[in-house]
Amino acid sequence: MAGWEELKELEEELSKTKYNKRTEHAIGLLKAKIARIRRELEKTKSSSEKFGFSIKKTGDASAVLLGFPSVGKSTLINKITNANSKVGAYDFTTLNCVPGILEHNNAKIQIIDIPGIISGASYGAGRGKEVLSIIRSCDLIIALIDSKKLEQLDTILKELREAGIVVNKKKPDIKITKRPYGGISIASTVQLSINKKTIEEVLKELKIINADILIREDVDVEDIIDAVYGNRVYIPMIVVINKADLLSEEELNSENFKEFIKRNDALLISAENGTNLDILKNRIFEKTNLIRVYLKKQGQKPDLKEPIILKKNSNVRELCVKIHSNFIQRFRFARVWGSTKFPGQKVGLDYVLKDKDIVQLHLK
């Protein structure tokens, strides 16, 4: 069985191979081999391996602050939440996870300051396995990078990917049905940019020999790998560039810097000076996919000061459950103002609510 050294060699080979139509097939197979070897190596580790961090989730949603040591995570969490994370001008100030609550738009969002990630975290470097394990259960990743070290983002994305964490992407619509014989059959409902021969070879590298594959959207090799292993988590992420106050006008206006911000939809802040922190709070709220629903009693104006916070795409049933456990049994109908075709429209339990909807519940 291949070891970690061989895995690193393959990853180095991949990083040096330029992508084009001629190398597309070879790169696909290389990615599949890397994924298979990594999975085999992970399986050999003791199942009794313990992680040292444990966080009790509270609030309406949770987000983790992820970044290299000394990037300013502790300063930021102290500014936007009620946390008291230790701050120091040296690496690895935060050795444990520090949670805080961001109160914004009437929502309570748990922000977790985790130890700084370093290159090789997915292999376990710098307690990386412990750090990355926490991220898998969160609702949002806040990637904080140094304004003078934009290359940090590449490392963060690489470590997340190798830990089975896919950012800003939904789960690929690929169905794999294994069978005892017959080889590989690939069907798609859309035009694929990837060659079907490459898909077949990738599947064989991943030990899928006989199967029916149905693909309902354009995909890449990594999507195929994710569909085979099924242990990936898909989490939204925002990129935040800290220490804006340290940049010169020339650096701020450079084409490379502007392109980086545009490509990654990055937000430039200064945690130390408080620059753009209100914008950051809004982005966190939006990316955690929370909505506000206001209640209205019969004959009264709606209470616009204390909304019920729900996850995006929640329906009236989930609203009832959040208010009181017996509301489902007592439910007759609801009236909704906001997202309905006309004001006060009568709806049932399955009606999907939108942000700032006003709801009047009618109970038995």
N, C-alpha and C positions, 0 to 999 in steps of 0.2 A: 504494500500500500504506500502511496506517495506521502511524503512528510511535508511539514510546514516550509522547509527550505525550498522544495520543488515548487510549492505553491507560490512562494515569493518570486521565484525565477520566472514562472509562467506569467505572473502579474507584471513583472518588469518587461517581459517580451511584449505583452499586450500594450503597455504604455508607449513602447517604442514603435509600434506598428501603425503607420498612417492609414486612415480609413479612406477607401475609395471603392469603386465598383469591382476592381480586380481583387482587392483584399477582403471584400465583404464576407465571403464564404469562410475564409480562413479565420477571420476575427470572430465570426459567429461560433465556430467550433472551439476556438480558444476560450471564449467566454463560458461556453458550456462545460468544458473540461475543468476550468477553474472552479465553477460552481459545484460540480460533482465532487472534486477533491476536497473542497472546503467542507461540504456537507459530510463526507466520510470522516474527515478529521474531527469534526464537531461531535459525531456520534461516538467516537472512541473515548471522549472525555467522560469522566465519572458522572453518573446521573445524580450523585449526592453532592455535587459541587454547590456551594452556598454563595449567594451574593450578599454583600455587606450592607446594602442600603434598603431601607423600607420606608415608604411614605404612605400615610393614610390620606386617601383622596377626599377632599372636601370641596364645597362650592358647586357652581353650575357647570364648570368645565376646568380642565387642567392644561397647563403649558409648561414646557421646560426651557430654561435658558441654556443653550448649548454653545460652547466656544472654547478656544484655547485658554490656557492659564493667563491671567493678567490682562484679559481683554476688556474687563470692566463689568462683569456680570454681577458681582456683589454690589457695586455702586448703583447699577441700574435697578436691581430688585429692591434695594432700600429706598429708591426714589419713587417707584410706582406702586409699591405694596406696603403692608404693615410689617414686613420682615425686618430682621436685624442681622443681616449677613456680615460677617467680619470682612473688613476691607484693608488691604495692605499693598504696598508697592513692590510686591515680589510674587513669584510663581507659587501656585498651589495654596493660596490662602484658604480657599474653601476645600476642606477635606471630607466634609459630610454634606448631605443634601439639606438645603435650607428652604422651607416652603413659606410663602407669603400669599396674602389675598389682595388681588387687584379689584377694587370696587369701581365699576364703570358701566354707565347706561343701566343702572340698577341691577347689574349682574355681579356675581362674586366669582372671580376666576382665580383659581389656584396657580401661582407661578412658582416653579421649583428651580432654585439655583443649585445646579449639580457641579461636581468637581470638573475642572477644565479638561476637555478632551485633548488628546495628543495623537500624532501619527502612530498608527499601529494599535489603536484602541480596540479594534475588532479582533485582534489577536490576544488582547488582554493587557497591553501596555498601559501603564498609568491607571490601573484599576478600570480600564476601558470597558471590560465586559459588564461590570457592575453599573457603570454609567449608562451604557447603551441599553441594558435590560429595563431600566426605568422608562426610557423614552418610548418603548413599544406600547405602553399602556396610556400614553398621554393623548390629548386631543389636538395639540399644536406644538410645533417646534419653533423656537425663536433662535435662529442662528446668528450669534453676535460675533462680528469679526472686527479686527483692528483696521482703521482707515489707512494705515501704512503697510498692511499685510493682507491685501485682498486675496492672495493665493490660499489663505486659510480656508476659504469656502470650498475649494477643490478637495482638500483633505477631509473636511467635514462630510461632504457628499459621498466621498469614497468610503469612509468608515461606516456611515449609515447604510449604504448599499450592501456592504459586506456583512453587516449585522442583520440583513433582511428587512431593512426599513426603507420604504420607497416614499419619496416626498412629492407633493403637489401632482399626484397622478392617481387616477382611479384604478381599481382592480381590472385587469384586462378581461374582455369578454371572450374567453377561450374555454371550451368544454373538451375535456380529454376522457374518453371512455376506453379503458383497457380491455383487451380480449385475449383469448388463449392462442390465437393463430391469425394468419391473414395479412401480416405486415402492417404498415402504417398507411391509413387513408386520410387525406387532408381535404376538407371542404371549407369554403369561405363564402360569406354573403356579401363581401366587399372586395374591391381591388386591393391586392396586397403589394406593398413596396418591397417586401422580402421574398426571395426566391423560395418556392416550395421545396426544392431540393435541399436548400440550407436548413429549412425547418425539419425535414426528415432526418438529416445528418445530426442536427443538434439533439433531437429526441433520442436517437440511437446512442449518442454520447452520454445521455442522461439515463440510459438503460431502459428506455421505452422502445420496445421492438414491435409489439402488436397493439394497435390502438386506432380508434376513430377520433379524428381531431376536427372540431367545428369552431371556426374563427368568425366572429361577427363584427370585427373592427380591424383597422389596419394596426399591425403590431410589429415589434422588433424582437430581436433575439432574447433580450432580457425579459420581455413579456412572456415569451415561451418558457423560459427557465422558471419564472415566478409561478406560472400556471402549473408546471410539473410538480414543484416542491410544495406549493400551497402554504408555506409558512411565512409569507411576507405580510407586513402590515403597511397600510397606506395612510400616511399622515400629512396634513397640510403643514407648510413651513413658510415663515417669513424671514427674509434676510435683512439684518440690521447692521449698518456700519457705524461703529462707535468712534469716539474721539475726533469728531468733526472739527473741534476747536484747534486741533494740532495741524490741520491742513492749510497750506498756503493757497492764495488765489490761483496761482499757476496750477497747483495740483488739483484743485476743485474743478477747474475749467479744462483740464486735459481730456483729449478724446477718449483715451483708454478708461479713465475714471467714469466719464459720462456713459460710455458703452456698457461698462460693468453694471452701473445702476439700472440702465434700461433693460439689459438682458436678464437681470435677476429681480427686477421690480424691487430694488433695495431701497431702504429708508436710511437716510443719513441723520445721525443724532449725536448729541453729546450728553452722556449720562451725568457727567460731572457738572455741566452748566445747565442741564435741563432742556436743551434744545430739541424741539420736535417730539417731546415725550407725550403730548396730548394726541398727536397724530399716531404715534405708536400704540397708544391705548385703544384708539379707534380701530386700528388694523387688527389688534389682538382680538377684540370683540367680534369683528367681521369674520375672521378666519377660524374662530372656534365654532362658527355656525350656530350662534344663539339667536333667538328671536324673543321679542317682548310682546306679551299678550295682556290686554287690559280687561278687567272684569266690569260688568255693568249690571247693577241690580234694577229690577223692574221699577219704572217710575222715577229713577234717579239718574244723575249724570255719571259717566264712567269714572273710575278712579285712575287718573293718569299719573299718579305719583308712585304707586306701588304695583308695577307689572308683575305678572307671573313669567319667569324665565324658562323657556323650553328650547330644545334642540330644533334646528331647522328641519322641516318636513314632519313635525309633530302634528297629530290630529286632535280632535276634540276629546277623544277617549283618553289620550295621554294627559291632556289638560285636567280632565276630571280626576284621574288617578293622583296627580300631583297635589290637587286641592284637598281631597278627602277620599279615603278608601271605599266608602259606600256610595259615592256619587254615580258610579256606573250602574248599580242596581236601581238607583232612584231616577236615572236620567230619562227624560221624555223627549226633549229636543233642545236645540240651541239656536240663538239668533246671532248673526255676525255682521259687523260693520267693518268695511275696509277692503278685504280681498274678494268679497262676493260680488255678483253681478249687479245687485241692487242693495241698498242699505237695509240692515235688519233681516236679511234673508234667513229663512229657516233651514237648518242643516242638521245632519245626524252625527253620530260618533266618529265616522270615518272621514269627515271633512278635514282636509289638510289646511292648517292655519299659516298665516304669513306674519312677518314682523309688523308690529303696531296694530294688529287686528283688535277690535273690541268685541267681546263675547258676553252674551247674556245667556246664562244657563237656566233651563226650566226643568225642575225636578218634581217627582211625585210627592 
